[in-house]
């Protein structure tokens, strides 16, 4: 998920930086995912973090546009896709997309540079 430029001095001194990305999920006819889990990434230490060498930039991934429900793993933290036929976002045979919402909290005093992390995604059937 590309967040773009995080500016701790001006733009993001008091405002979080938000981003979102679509996760494509391919379904086999008759088989639907029971949950989609995201791990904590490679640099976790009480929260998800991106790294640039020994410098870290905290961030979080969410299930909702309001960024209130953290997306993690397991029965209560993974996402159970809506597979009802009444919703256009339901996962059906073929390709569907699930949206992941990200946020870098405001006010993190970090050196400039490219910060990255890798989060593993598990689709449980």
trRosetta pair geometry for C-beta under 8 A, 3 or more apart (Angstrom, degrees):
i j d omega theta_ij theta_ji phi_ij phi_ji
1 19 5.4 139 161 114 108 125
1 20 7.2 -70 -147 -171 124 12
1 21 4.2 -135 -107 -13 90 132
1 61 7.9 147 9 -105 154 106
1 100 6.5 -113 -71 94 137 116
1 102 5.0 140 121 -14 154 149
2 19 6.6 -150 91 -158 45 151
2 21 7.8 108 22 -75 63 121
3 6 6.5 13 122 -52 128 99
3 17 5.6 74 178 129 112 122
3 19 4.6 -128 -111 -20 58 143
3 59 7.3 -117 -71 -114 148 144
3 102 6.5 -101 -88 110 98 132
3 104 5.8 58 -157 -18 154 125
4 17 7.0 -143 66 -174 95 125
4 19 6.9 165 5 -83 92 122
6 12 5.4 -34 -166 18 72 165
6 17 5.2 -114 -106 -6 84 159
6 57 6.6 133 59 -158 166 145
6 104 5.5 -63 -106 107 131 157
6 108 7.6 -10 159 61 136 111
6 110 7.6 25 104 54 127 128
6 115 7.8 -18 23 28 134 132
7 10 5.1 -28 140 53 126 83
7 11 4.2 70 63 37 123 100
7 12 5.1 137 66 15 60 96
7 13 7.8 -47 116 -32 79 74
8 12 5.6 -48 -90 85 39 101
8 13 6.2 87 173 -85 46 61
8 107 6.8 84 -151 -145 91 17
8 108 5.7 -103 -105 75 125 56
8 109 5.6 156 155 -102 151 40
8 110 6.0 140 -28 30 148 76
9 13 6.2 -17 157 -66 14 110
10 13 6.1 -41 -144 -16 4 112
11 15 6.5 -69 163 60 60 114
11 17 7.7 64 122 -82 109 100
12 15 5.8 -96 -117 73 46 70
12 16 7.0 42 -142 -134 93 16
12 17 5.3 -29 -101 -42 130 102
12 104 7.1 -6 -153 102 145 109
12 106 5.3 -159 178 -125 69 71
12 107 7.4 -135 141 -30 75 37
12 108 7.7 -27 132 33 119 81
13 106 6.4 24 116 -176 20 104
13 107 6.0 54 -172 -87 43 66
14 106 5.3 33 -177 173 13 151
14 107 6.7 47 -87 -56 39 99
15 106 5.3 127 58 -89 14 128
16 103 5.1 9 164 -170 134 104
16 104 6.3 165 -166 79 79 50
16 105 5.4 -46 -109 -125 102 34
16 106 5.0 -91 -66 -36 53 83
17 103 7.1 150 78 -156 49 54
17 104 4.4 -2 55 52 101 106
17 106 7.8 131 -15 -80 69 63
18 67 7.0 -118 -117 -48 114 147
18 101 7.2 -18 -164 -175 101 91
18 102 6.9 149 -158 87 52 59
18 103 5.2 -17 -102 -101 71 80
19 101 7.8 160 88 -160 44 49
19 102 4.7 -13 66 64 88 109
19 103 7.7 179 25 -75 65 38
20 65 8.0 -16 -84 -114 146 72
20 99 5.7 7 179 -175 119 104
20 100 6.6 167 -155 85 67 49
20 101 4.9 -23 -102 -107 99 61
20 102 6.5 178 -85 18 42 77
21 99 7.3 160 83 -151 32 62
21 100 5.5 -12 61 57 82 97
21 102 7.4 24 3 -8 95 116
22 97 4.0 -5 -175 -174 115 130
22 98 7.2 136 -161 66 63 33
22 99 5.7 -39 -101 -95 63 66
22 100 7.8 165 -103 16 14 76
23 36 7.3 136 109 177 149 151
23 97 6.4 140 66 -159 42 67
23 98 4.7 -27 62 64 104 87
23 99 7.4 179 13 -90 82 14
23 100 5.6 68 -29 -21 114 109
23 121 6.7 179 -148 -138 137 161
24 95 5.7 -18 -166 -163 106 105
24 96 7.4 147 -154 80 57 33
24 97 5.4 -37 -94 -96 55 79
25 33 6.5 -61 -176 -15 142 142
25 36 7.1 -89 -88 -89 140 137
25 81 7.5 -122 73 -82 166 152
25 91 6.0 -39 94 -125 129 123
25 95 7.3 144 76 -154 41 54
25 96 5.3 -25 64 68 92 84
25 97 7.1 155 14 -100 78 26
25 98 5.9 38 -13 -7 124 105
25 123 6.2 147 -133 -112 110 145
26 94 7.0 -71 -145 164 71 26
26 95 5.3 -26 -98 -94 75 69
26 96 8.0 162 -88 22 29 65
27 31 6.5 -171 -171 85 83 73
27 32 6.0 7 -144 -108 134 57
27 33 7.1 -107 -99 -18 102 85
27 91 5.4 123 -45 162 144 102
27 92 6.4 -174 61 115 141 22
27 93 5.3 -115 98 -112 99 35
27 94 6.5 -6 54 39 83 32
27 95 7.9 175 16 -82 74 21
27 96 6.7 16 -6 8 114 110
28 31 4.4 20 69 43 100 116
28 93 6.7 -19 154 -128 18 88
29 93 4.0 12 -84 -105 68 141
30 93 7.6 28 -5 -78 50 115
31 125 5.7 17 173 -160 108 128
32 81 7.0 -132 172 76 103 124
32 83 4.8 48 -177 -113 157 148
32 91 5.7 132 -146 94 98 116
32 125 7.5 159 92 -134 26 83
33 36 6.0 34 152 -57 148 85
33 81 5.4 73 74 11 106 129
33 91 6.3 -9 28 98 98 171
33 123 5.0 -76 -115 -174 132 95
33 124 6.2 97 -163 69 84 51
33 125 5.7 -72 -108 -87 52 66
34 80 6.8 -34 167 -129 51 87
34 124 5.1 -60 59 107 93 99
34 125 6.4 124 -1 -142 89 19
35 75 7.6 -116 -74 -112 163 40
35 78 3.9 64 171 119 121 137
35 79 6.4 146 -159 73 71 40
35 80 5.2 -42 -96 -88 78 64
35 81 7.7 179 -111 -6 29 75
35 123 8.0 -178 94 -152 44 44
35 124 4.8 10 56 47 81 120
36 78 5.9 166 72 -176 36 99
36 79 4.7 -19 56 60 94 98
36 81 6.6 66 -12 -45 111 98
36 98 6.2 147 40 65 167 170
36 121 6.7 -7 -175 -172 94 99
36 122 7.3 166 -157 85 48 51
36 123 5.3 -13 -109 -107 82 69
36 124 7.3 -155 -77 18 33 77
37 72 7.1 -12 -154 133 81 43
37 73 3.8 54 -163 -119 121 78
37 74 6.9 88 -116 -11 126 38
37 77 7.5 63 -129 98 88 88
37 78 4.1 -54 -83 -104 76 114
37 79 7.9 -175 -72 20 37 68
37 121 7.2 155 83 -158 52 49
37 122 4.5 -8 59 58 102 100
37 124 6.8 51 -6 -21 106 110
38 61 5.8 -61 108 90 163 149
38 71 5.1 52 27 128 129 103
38 72 6.3 -93 67 -128 82 22
38 73 6.7 -137 60 -58 38 78
38 78 7.8 152 9 -118 62 70
38 100 7.4 100 -67 -125 149 133
38 119 5.3 8 -170 166 101 123
38 120 7.4 152 -154 81 51 46
38 121 5.7 -20 -100 -102 70 71
38 122 8.0 -170 -74 21 26 73
39 73 6.2 18 -92 -44 53 131
39 119 6.0 -179 62 -161 73 69
39 120 4.6 24 16 53 123 92
39 121 8.0 -126 4 -68 78 30
39 122 7.6 73 -39 -10 91 105
40 44 3.7 29 138 -80 122 148
40 48 5.8 -154 -170 -87 67 82
40 72 7.4 10 -72 -134 77 93
40 119 7.6 -129 114 -123 10 90
41 44 5.5 136 65 -49 80 89
41 48 4.8 86 16 -143 135 96
41 49 7.1 -173 95 47 137 48
41 50 8.0 -70 173 -79 152 52
41 117 4.3 5 -164 171 132 124
41 118 6.4 142 -146 73 74 40
41 119 4.7 -43 -81 -83 81 78
42 51 7.4 -82 94 8 105 125
42 117 5.8 -170 36 -154 90 75
42 118 5.3 48 -22 47 117 87
43 48 7.4 77 73 -171 84 52
43 49 4.2 -96 114 79 114 93
43 50 6.7 126 45 -117 147 9
43 51 4.7 173 -90 -37 151 112
43 56 6.1 179 162 -123 135 112
43 117 5.6 -100 20 -112 111 108
44 47 7.2 -154 -146 95 69 21
44 48 6.0 -35 -98 -102 81 47
44 49 6.7 160 -95 18 27 87
45 49 6.3 -10 29 -1 90 136
45 56 7.6 -24 34 -158 123 170
47 58 5.0 33 102 -148 133 112
47 59 7.8 159 148 55 108 31
47 60 6.5 -64 -166 -76 106 93
48 58 7.0 112 82 -158 56 63
48 59 5.4 -57 98 75 105 72
48 60 5.8 140 36 -99 113 46
48 61 6.7 38 8 -4 164 90
48 117 6.6 114 176 150 97 169
48 119 7.3 -4 -138 -86 134 118
49 56 4.2 -1 177 -170 133 115
49 57 6.4 141 -162 67 75 37
49 58 5.2 -42 -100 -95 81 54
49 59 7.0 133 -112 20 30 74
49 117 6.7 153 99 -81 40 137
50 56 6.9 147 74 -157 44 60
50 57 4.7 -19 59 62 98 97
50 59 6.1 38 -16 3 100 123
50 115 3.7 88 124 151 121 104
50 116 5.6 141 -159 56 102 5
50 117 4.4 -109 -103 -25 65 102
51 54 7.8 -15 -161 -113 104 12
51 55 6.9 138 -157 78 59 51
51 56 5.5 -27 -98 -99 69 72
51 57 7.8 -169 -74 21 25 75
51 115 6.4 156 67 -151 12 79
51 116 6.8 -43 57 62 64 59
51 117 6.7 102 7 -78 77 79
52 55 4.9 -18 66 66 88 105
52 56 8.0 -176 25 -78 66 29
52 57 7.6 39 -1 -9 100 107
52 111 7.4 -127 87 79 132 96
52 113 4.2 129 -176 106 158 128
52 114 6.1 140 -105 77 117 47
52 115 4.7 -78 -36 -90 102 67
52 116 7.5 97 -75 12 70 70
53 113 7.8 -11 8 127 103 166
55 110 5.8 116 175 -157 120 97
55 111 5.5 -103 -103 38 164 101
55 113 7.1 106 64 50 141 134
55 115 7.5 -92 104 -98 98 106
56 110 7.6 -120 80 -114 34 124
56 115 7.8 103 -150 -143 32 123
57 104 6.4 -8 159 -143 107 123
57 108 5.9 118 -138 121 73 152
57 110 5.3 -15 -84 -71 93 170
57 115 4.5 13 23 -167 129 169
58 104 7.0 133 92 -147 57 70
58 105 6.1 -10 95 29 110 108
58 108 6.2 -176 32 -94 91 146
59 102 6.1 8 172 -174 120 102
59 103 6.5 167 -159 88 76 42
59 104 4.6 -41 -100 -91 93 71
59 105 7.6 -168 -105 0 41 72
59 117 7.6 -157 45 17 123 144
60 67 7.4 110 92 -168 113 104
60 70 6.0 -73 -176 -118 118 98
60 102 7.1 165 86 -151 44 59
60 103 5.5 -12 58 60 87 90
60 105 7.6 51 2 -37 105 94
61 70 7.1 80 77 -159 57 67
61 71 4.7 -66 118 53 96 109
61 100 5.6 -19 -163 -178 111 108
61 101 7.1 134 -163 75 56 48
61 102 5.4 -28 -102 -97 67 76
61 119 7.0 64 -25 -123 153 172
62 66 7.9 -123 155 78 149 51
62 67 4.4 -176 -3 -129 168 59
62 68 7.0 84 -149 31 134 29
62 69 5.9 106 -162 70 89 57
62 70 6.0 -65 -102 -105 67 34
62 71 5.7 141 -151 -14 11 94
62 100 7.6 132 62 -172 47 60
62 101 4.3 -40 69 77 98 102
62 102 7.2 175 17 -84 82 26
62 103 6.8 28 -9 1 121 108
63 69 4.5 -48 46 98 108 112
63 70 7.5 38 -6 102 90 12
63 71 4.7 134 -55 -76 78 95
63 79 5.4 163 -123 -91 116 109
63 101 7.3 -35 59 28 7 104
64 67 6.7 -144 83 -50 75 24
64 68 6.0 -28 67 41 127 80
64 69 4.9 71 4 31 113 108
64 101 6.6 -59 82 25 26 145
65 101 6.0 175 -105 -85 35 153
67 101 5.5 -129 -82 127 84 127
67 103 5.0 66 -150 -30 149 141
70 77 6.9 -25 99 -148 88 101
71 77 7.1 116 -170 168 29 79
71 78 7.6 46 -165 -134 74 32
71 79 6.2 -16 -133 -42 105 106
71 100 6.5 -98 37 -136 166 91
72 77 3.3 -28 66 159 102 133
72 78 6.9 -82 89 -62 53 49
73 77 5.6 15 52 86 27 116
73 78 5.5 24 -144 -64 34 94
73 122 7.2 45 -122 41 109 121
74 77 5.0 48 56 35 90 99
74 78 5.9 173 56 -17 30 97
75 78 7.1 -16 -90 28 10 103
78 124 7.4 20 171 13 164 125
79 98 6.6 140 105 -173 152 143
81 90 7.4 107 154 -151 99 51
81 91 4.7 22 150 -10 148 126
81 96 7.9 97 -159 103 142 142
81 98 6.5 -95 -103 -88 105 127
82 87 5.3 -2 128 57 130 156
82 89 6.2 55 63 93 120 97
82 90 5.4 -91 112 -99 82 71
82 91 7.6 137 72 0 49 79
83 90 5.2 94 -145 -162 28 101
83 91 5.5 -45 -100 51 82 86
83 92 7.9 136 -149 -73 77 55
84 87 5.2 76 74 7 98 101
84 90 5.5 -129 63 -93 49 134
85 90 6.4 -107 -96 58 25 169
86 90 7.7 100 52 -35 42 136
87 90 4.6 121 74 -39 91 94
89 96 7.4 106 -175 -172 52 117
90 96 7.5 -87 110 -128 36 153
91 96 4.5 -153 -120 47 65 158
91 98 7.8 -17 -72 -58 110 102
92 96 6.3 119 31 -58 63 125
104 108 7.2 -87 169 16 98 135
105 108 6.5 99 84 -37 84 108
110 115 7.6 3 154 -62 152 141
